[in-house]
Amino acid sequence: MERIGKYDILHLIGEGSTSDVFLAYDPFRQRQVAIKRIFNELLRDPVRGTAYRQQLETEAALAGKLKHPHIAETFDVVLSEQESYFVMEYVEGGTLEAFCTPDRLLPYEQLIEILFKCTRALDYAFMHGVTHRDIKPANIMLSKPDGSDVKVSDFGAALFKDADKTMVVGLGSPAYMSPEQVREQPLTHQTDIYSLGIMMFQLLTGQLPFAGSNPMSLAYMISHTETPVPSSIRPGIPAELDRIVARATHKSLAARYTSWLEFSHDLAQASRTLRLVATRPKASETQRYQILREMPFLEHFTDVEIWETLRMSDWREVSAGSLVMRRGEPGRYFALLAAGQACINLDSQRLHTLSPGECFGEMALFAGMQGTRSADVIADSDCTVIEIREEALERASPDCRNHFYRAFLSTMARRLMLTSARAVHP
């Protein structure tokens, strides 16, 4: 069996002008990986070699550092005279390029969810001092072939905060470059915001907003021509999405989104608006993330831990008057109230009113195998309840689990204070 380094090659995935990509097996970690092998003659090229070598060195600097559910992880990088390659997380569903033609455009809700996940991943990278600089559909990988989940990849052109100012300029894909990027001006995370806005335009319309006949004319259009609204190309695109593209791709940095949080907030709002129908729809992952992110109970959780919480939770709708938890039943899970209002009842006496964001049922969980519910929880109105089971919490990462325990202690301390205040002032 052919090997690259310590990895067993399974088969060729693809081949381009600068590299070939293999599906391989890591016998030490017992997992499949993707290996991108760079053609070494490119690294020796007197014109292009410096840029290609820098891309590899950038990937090497990031190996193992960006751990986010929507970033494809780089595990290892080898750069030598004999062979040069980097080892990545294997993502099997292809890239977003498959959905950039008019005949294969994604539904609006699915597109918003993909973009939302990209904003959260790129915000995470920015918080770690990394600006991607090459956001485009080919660098957004689909972890499922239907496009239901994504991972941002290829940080070879990334810019690090406080990096050496002599680093190579001109990296990136011209059609997605920001005005400041084509002018070779200092860059911030707003260049990635612009590129994601251009990608959003393309995924909405099936074409790019600017198509110069040569690199100079394309650079001029990027610098001086306002991005057309997507609905001018594809009538019927909601106004909310037109507005998001316009703000993300504004030439002025002051008028463009100044933070990833603003961008993701507008995407979440657009998702809510588009899903306003007569019946109560199932919340998208974008909406669920926002609900969790805004809960005071989870305020100390990182972005990654919010995604982890979302993945291990069960969401259910409960009609007004229904039992949410029954007294005496096993306490194998705890819950958070996402929407609506509920009450804790004991022997027909109302003990407490639960509002959105509150946690309940955790005391029985802590009692172990013998723990049972000590009271009923009844829905006062139609409610959305988030349940997290004991075994899911045990499988959570140590940091996520510790944040839950801290939140539980804070909740119990607050309830004890309220109980003491009522005892003193009944």
C-alpha positions in Angstrom: 0.0 0.0 0.0 1.3 3.4 -0.9 2.1 5.8 2.0 2.7 9.5 2.4 4.6 9.8 5.6 2.9 7.7 8.3 -0.4 7.7 6.4 -1.8 4.8 4.3 -3.2 6.1 1.0 -6.7 4.8 0.2 -7.4 6.5 -3.1 -7.0 9.8 -5.0 -9.8 12.3 -4.4 -8.8 15.0 -6.8 -5.9 16.7 -8.7 -5.3 20.3 -9.6 -2.5 22.4 -11.0 -0.7 22.9 -7.7 -1.5 19.7 -5.7 -3.3 16.4 -5.5 -5.6 15.3 -2.7 -5.8 11.8 -1.3 -8.1 10.0 1.1 -5.8 8.3 3.6 -5.9 6.4 6.9 -4.0 7.5 10.0 -3.2 4.1 11.7 -2.1 5.8 15.0 -5.3 7.8 15.5 -7.4 5.2 13.6 -9.3 7.7 11.5 -9.6 8.8 7.9 -7.9 12.0 6.8 -7.5 14.0 3.7 -3.9 14.7 2.5 -3.2 17.6 0.2 0.3 16.9 -1.4 1.9 20.0 -3.0 3.8 19.6 -6.2 7.4 20.3 -5.0 8.4 21.9 -8.3 6.1 24.8 -7.4 7.9 25.5 -4.2 11.1 25.8 -6.2 9.5 28.2 -8.7 11.4 31.5 -8.5 8.2 33.5 -9.1 5.5 31.6 -7.3 7.5 29.5 -4.8 7.5 32.1 -2.0 3.7 32.4 -1.9 3.2 28.7 -2.0 5.7 28.1 0.7 4.1 30.8 2.9 0.7 29.1 2.5 2.1 25.9 3.8 3.8 27.6 6.7 0.5 29.4 7.5 -1.3 26.0 7.6 1.5 24.7 9.8 1.1 27.5 12.3 -2.6 26.8 12.6 -2.3 23.0 12.9 -4.4 21.9 15.9 -5.2 25.5 17.0 -8.6 26.2 15.5 -11.0 23.7 17.0 -14.6 24.6 16.1 -17.5 22.5 14.8 -17.6 24.5 11.6 -13.9 24.8 10.8 -12.1 21.9 9.1 -9.1 21.1 11.3 -5.5 20.8 10.1 -3.8 18.0 11.9 -0.3 18.1 10.5 1.9 19.9 8.0 5.2 18.6 6.4 7.4 20.9 4.4 10.7 19.4 3.1 12.8 19.1 0.0 11.6 15.6 -0.5 7.8 16.2 -0.2 5.4 18.8 1.1 1.8 18.1 2.3 -0.7 18.9 4.9 -3.1 16.5 6.6 -6.7 17.7 7.2 -9.9 16.5 8.7 -11.7 14.5 6.0 -15.0 16.1 5.0 -16.9 14.0 2.6 -19.6 16.1 1.1 -17.8 18.3 -1.4 -17.9 22.1 -1.4 -20.4 24.8 -1.9 -19.3 25.3 -5.5 -21.9 22.7 -6.4 -24.7 25.2 -5.4 -23.4 28.2 -7.3 -25.3 27.7 -10.6 -28.8 28.9 -11.3 -30.1 25.4 -11.6 -28.8 24.2 -8.2 -29.5 27.1 -5.9 -30.3 26.2 -2.2 -33.5 27.1 -0.5 -33.3 30.4 1.4 -33.6 28.9 4.8 -30.8 26.3 4.2 -28.6 29.0 2.6 -29.1 31.3 5.7 -28.2 28.5 8.0 -25.0 27.7 6.1 -24.0 31.4 6.1 -24.8 31.7 9.8 -22.5 28.8 10.6 -19.8 30.4 8.5 -20.1 33.7 10.5 -19.8 31.9 13.8 -16.7 30.0 12.6 -15.0 33.1 11.2 -15.8 35.0 14.4 -14.2 32.2 16.3 -11.1 32.4 14.1 -11.0 36.2 14.4 -11.2 35.9 18.2 -8.1 33.8 17.9 -6.3 36.4 15.9 -6.9 34.9 12.4 -8.4 36.5 9.3 -9.0 33.9 6.5 -8.5 36.2 3.4 -9.8 33.6 0.9 -13.5 33.0 1.6 -15.2 31.5 -1.4 -17.5 28.5 -2.1 -14.6 26.2 -2.9 -13.3 26.7 0.7 -16.6 25.9 2.4 -16.8 22.2 2.7 -20.0 20.2 3.2 -19.8 17.7 6.0 -23.0 16.2 4.5 -23.6 15.9 0.8 -27.0 17.6 1.1 -25.4 20.8 2.3 -27.0 20.6 5.8 -23.7 21.2 7.6 -20.5 23.0 6.7 -16.8 23.5 7.6 -14.7 26.5 6.6 -11.4 25.2 5.2 -8.0 26.2 3.6 -6.5 28.8 5.9 -3.3 28.9 3.7 -3.8 32.6 2.9 -4.7 33.6 6.5 -3.5 36.7 8.2 -2.5 36.6 11.8 -3.0 39.5 14.2 0.3 41.3 14.8 1.9 39.3 12.0 5.1 40.4 10.3 4.1 43.3 8.0 6.4 42.0 5.3 4.2 39.0 4.6 3.3 38.2 1.0 0.4 40.2 -0.4 -2.0 39.3 -3.2 -3.1 36.0 -1.8 -6.8 35.1 -2.3 -9.2 34.7 -5.1 -9.8 37.9 -7.1 -13.5 37.6 -7.6 -14.1 37.5 -3.8 -11.5 40.1 -2.8 -12.6 43.2 -0.9 -11.8 46.7 -2.2 -9.1 47.1 0.5 -7.6 43.7 -0.5 -7.3 44.6 -4.2 -5.7 47.9 -3.2 -3.2 46.0 -1.0 -4.3 48.1 2.0 -4.1 46.9 5.7 -6.7 44.2 6.3 -9.0 43.4 9.2 -11.8 40.8 9.6 -14.0 43.1 7.5 -12.3 41.8 4.4 -13.7 38.3 5.2 -17.1 39.9 5.9 -17.0 41.4 2.4 -16.0 38.1 0.8 -18.7 36.2 2.6 -21.2 38.8 1.3 -20.0 38.2 -2.3 -20.3 34.5 -1.7 -23.9 35.0 -0.4 -24.7 37.0 -3.6 -23.4 34.1 -5.7 -25.4 31.5 -3.8 -28.5 33.5 -4.1 -28.3 34.3 -7.8 -26.0 31.7 -9.4 -23.5 34.3 -10.6 -20.9 36.7 -9.3 -21.7 40.4 -9.0 -18.6 41.5 -11.0 -17.1 39.9 -14.1 -14.3 42.0 -15.5 -12.7 41.0 -18.8 -9.3 41.0 -17.2 -7.8 41.3 -13.7 -7.4 45.1 -13.9 -11.0 45.7 -14.9 -12.3 43.3 -12.2 -10.2 45.2 -9.6 -11.6 48.5 -10.8 -15.2 47.2 -10.5 -14.6 45.8 -7.0 -13.1 49.2 -5.9 -15.6 51.5 -7.5 -18.9 49.8 -8.5 -21.5 49.1 -5.9 -22.7 45.5 -5.6 -26.0 45.1 -7.3 -28.9 43.8 -5.2 -29.4 40.1 -5.7 -33.1 40.6 -6.5 -32.1 42.5 -9.6 -30.7 39.3 -11.0 -33.2 36.9 -9.5 -36.6 38.6 -8.9 -38.4 37.4 -5.7 -35.3 37.3 -3.4 -36.6 38.6 -0.1 -35.7 42.2 0.8 -34.1 41.1 4.0 -31.5 39.2 2.1 -30.9 42.1 -0.3 -30.2 44.3 2.7 -27.7 41.9 4.2 -25.7 41.5 1.0 -25.7 45.3 0.5 -24.3 45.9 4.0 -21.8 43.0 3.9 -20.3 44.2 0.6 -20.4 47.9 1.2 -17.2 49.7 -0.1 -17.0 51.8 3.0 -15.7 50.0 6.1 -17.8 52.3 8.3 -21.0 51.2 6.5 -20.1 47.5 6.3 -20.8 45.2 9.1 -18.2 46.0 11.8 -18.5 42.7 13.6 -19.4 39.1 12.9 -22.0 39.3 15.6 -23.9 42.0 13.6 -23.7 39.9 10.5 -25.0 36.7 12.2 -27.7 38.6 14.1 -29.1 39.9 10.8 -29.0 36.4 9.3 -30.9 35.0 12.4 -33.5 37.8 12.1 -33.9 37.0 8.4 -34.4 33.4 9.3 -37.1 34.3 11.7 -38.9 36.5 9.3 -38.9 34.0 6.5 -40.3 31.3 8.8 -43.3 33.3 9.9 -46.1 31.0 8.8 -49.5 30.0 10.3 -48.3 26.9 12.0 -45.4 26.8 14.5 -42.4 25.6 12.4 -39.5 23.6 13.8 -36.7 26.0 14.7 -33.6 25.9 12.4 -30.2 25.3 13.9 -29.5 29.0 13.3 -32.5 30.0 15.5 -31.7 27.4 18.1 -28.1 28.6 18.4 -29.4 32.2 18.9 -31.9 31.0 21.6 -29.1 29.3 23.5 -26.6 32.1 23.0 -29.0 34.6 24.5 -29.8 32.6 27.6 -28.3 34.1 30.8 -27.9 30.5 32.1 -25.4 29.9 29.3 -23.7 33.3 29.3 -20.3 32.0 30.2 -20.3 29.3 27.5 -18.0 29.8 24.6 -19.2 29.7 21.0 -17.9 26.1 20.6 -19.7 25.0 23.8 -23.0 26.5 22.6 -22.7 24.4 19.5 -21.8 21.4 21.6 -24.9 22.1 23.8 -27.1 22.3 20.7 -25.8 19.0 19.4 -26.5 17.1 22.6 -30.0 18.6 23.3 -33.5 17.4 22.4 -36.1 20.1 21.6 -39.8 19.5 21.9 -43.0 21.5 21.7 -45.4 21.3 24.7 -49.0 22.5 24.5 -50.5 24.7 27.2 -51.8 22.7 30.1 -49.6 19.7 29.5 -47.2 18.1 32.0 -43.6 18.9 31.2 -42.2 16.9 34.1 -44.2 14.6 36.4 -43.6 14.2 40.1 -42.1 10.9 41.0 -40.6 10.1 37.6 -36.9 9.3 37.3 -34.7 12.4 37.0 -32.4 11.3 34.2 -32.4 14.7 32.5 -32.7 18.4 33.1 -34.3 21.0 31.0 -34.2 24.6 29.9 -37.3 26.6 28.9 -36.7 28.1 25.5 -40.1 29.8 24.9 -43.4 30.1 26.7 -44.2 30.0 30.4 -44.5 27.1 32.8 -45.0 26.6 36.6 -43.7 24.3 39.3 -46.6 22.8 41.2 -46.6 20.7 44.4 -50.0 19.3 45.6 -51.8 21.9 43.6 -49.8 24.7 45.0 -47.9 26.9 42.7 -44.3 27.2 43.9 -42.5 29.0 41.1 -43.2 30.4 37.6 -40.6 29.5 34.9 -39.7 32.0 32.2 -37.7 31.5 29.0 -34.1 30.8 29.8 -34.6 29.2 33.1 -33.2 25.7 34.1 -35.3 23.1 35.9 -35.1 19.4 36.8 -31.4 19.5 37.7 -31.8 18.5 41.4 -33.2 15.1 40.6 -30.3 14.6 38.1 -27.7 15.2 40.8 -29.4 12.6 43.0 -28.1 9.8 40.7 -30.0 6.6 40.1 -32.4 7.2 43.0 -33.3 10.7 41.9 -36.9 11.4 41.2 -38.9 14.5 40.5 -40.2 16.2 43.6 -42.8 18.3 41.9 -44.8 18.7 38.7 -43.9 21.1 35.9 -46.9 22.3 33.9 -47.0 24.4 30.8 -48.9 27.6 31.3 -48.7 28.4 27.6 -47.4 26.6 24.5 -43.7 26.0 25.3 -40.5 25.0 23.7 -38.5 22.8 26.1 -34.8 21.8 25.7 -33.9 18.6 27.3 -30.3 17.3 28.0 -30.0 13.8 29.3 -27.5 12.6 31.9 -25.5 10.5 29.5 -25.2 13.3 27.0 -23.8 15.6 29.7 -21.3 12.9 30.8 -20.0 12.7 27.2 -19.6 16.5 26.9 -16.2 18.0 26.8 -14.7 18.9 30.3 -15.0 22.6 29.7 -18.6 22.4 28.6 -19.5 20.1 31.5 -17.8 22.4 34.0 -19.7 25.4 32.7 -22.9 23.5 33.2 -22.0 22.7 36.8 -21.1 26.4 37.5 -24.4 27.5 36.0 -26.3 24.9 38.1 -24.6 26.2 41.3 -25.4 29.8 40.4 -29.0 28.9 39.8 -29.3 27.0 43.1 -27.6 29.9 45.0 -30.1 32.3 43.5 -33.1 30.1 44.4 -31.8 29.8 48.0 -31.6 33.6 48.3 -35.1 33.9 47.0 -36.4 31.3 49.5 -34.6 33.0 52.4 -36.1 36.4 51.4 -39.6 34.9 51.3 -39.1 33.3 54.7 -38.1 36.7 56.2 -40.7 38.6 54.3 -43.6 36.2 53.6 
